[in-house]
């Protein structure tokens, strides 16, 4: 996964059963990484123990994200760089 985190990550399980990690990185952006299940074990697969690269979400943030898993999907929120509360999804 890599990256330089600026605080603790938030983790939740998506409706498809994969773990999702959300974190604020040193640049102030919030990013996510998804658990990988993309190859059979015989080919050196990740078998769920590896994650995608970090994918950025829009905006700059003053604090790390919080995530809640609901039957409708994941809901992510964080405090914006100008201290406004921002829902990310």
C-alpha positions as CSV (number, residue, x, y, z in Angstrom):
1,X,0.0,0.0,0.0
2,X,2.8,2.4,0.8
3,X,2.2,6.1,1.6
4,X,2.9,8.3,4.6
5,X,-0.1,8.4,6.9
6,X,-0.8,11.5,9.0
7,X,-2.9,9.6,11.5
8,X,-4.6,6.3,12.2
9,X,-6.5,4.6,9.4
10,X,-10.2,3.7,9.5
11,X,-11.2,0.2,8.4
12,X,-14.6,-1.3,7.5
13,X,-15.9,-4.2,5.5
14,X,-17.7,-3.3,2.3
15,X,-20.9,-5.1,1.2
16,X,-18.9,-7.3,-1.1
17,X,-16.9,-8.7,1.9
18,X,-13.7,-6.8,1.2
19,X,-12.0,-4.7,3.8
20,X,-11.5,-1.1,2.9
21,X,-8.9,1.1,4.5
22,X,-9.3,4.9,4.6
23,X,-6.5,7.2,5.8
24,X,-5.3,10.8,5.7
25,X,-1.9,11.1,4.2
26,X,0.9,13.6,4.8
27,X,-0.4,15.8,1.9
28,X,-3.7,16.3,3.7
29,X,-5.7,14.1,1.3
30,X,-7.9,11.2,2.3
31,X,-7.2,8.0,0.4
32,X,-8.6,4.5,0.3
33,X,-7.2,1.1,-0.5
34,X,-9.3,-2.0,-1.2
35,X,-8.5,-5.6,-0.2
36,X,-7.6,-7.6,-3.3
37,X,-9.0,-11.0,-4.3
38,X,-8.0,-10.9,-7.9
39,X,-6.1,-14.0,-8.7
40,X,-6.2,-17.8,-8.0
41,X,-3.9,-19.0,-5.2
42,X,-1.9,-21.2,-7.7
43,X,-0.6,-18.1,-9.5
44,X,0.8,-16.4,-6.4
45,X,-2.5,-14.6,-5.7
46,X,-3.1,-12.1,-3.0
47,X,-5.8,-14.4,-1.4
48,X,-7.2,-11.3,0.4
49,X,-3.9,-10.5,2.2
50,X,-2.9,-7.6,-0.1
51,X,-4.5,-4.3,-0.9
52,X,-4.7,-2.0,-3.9
53,X,-2.7,1.1,-4.3
54,X,-4.0,4.2,-2.5
55,X,-6.8,6.0,-4.4
56,X,-7.4,9.7,-3.6
57,X,-10.8,11.1,-2.5
58,X,-11.5,14.7,-3.3
59,X,-10.5,17.5,-0.9
60,X,-8.0,18.5,1.8
61,X,-8.5,17.5,5.4
62,X,-7.5,18.5,8.9
63,X,-8.2,15.2,10.5
64,X,-8.4,11.5,9.5
65,X,-11.6,9.9,8.3
66,X,-14.3,7.9,10.1
67,X,-16.1,5.1,8.3
68,X,-19.4,3.4,9.0
69,X,-20.5,0.2,7.3
70,X,-24.2,0.0,6.5
71,X,-26.3,-2.4,4.4
72,X,-26.4,0.4,1.7
73,X,-22.6,0.6,1.6
74,X,-19.8,2.5,3.4
75,X,-20.2,6.0,4.6
76,X,-17.0,8.0,5.1
77,X,-16.6,11.5,6.6
78,X,-13.7,13.7,7.6
79,X,-13.0,17.2,8.9
80,X,-12.1,19.5,6.1
81,X,-9.0,21.6,6.0
82,X,-11.1,24.7,6.9
83,X,-12.7,22.7,9.7
84,X,-16.0,22.0,7.9
85,X,-17.4,18.5,8.2
86,X,-17.4,16.7,4.8
87,X,-19.2,13.5,3.9
88,X,-17.0,11.6,1.3
89,X,-19.4,8.8,0.4
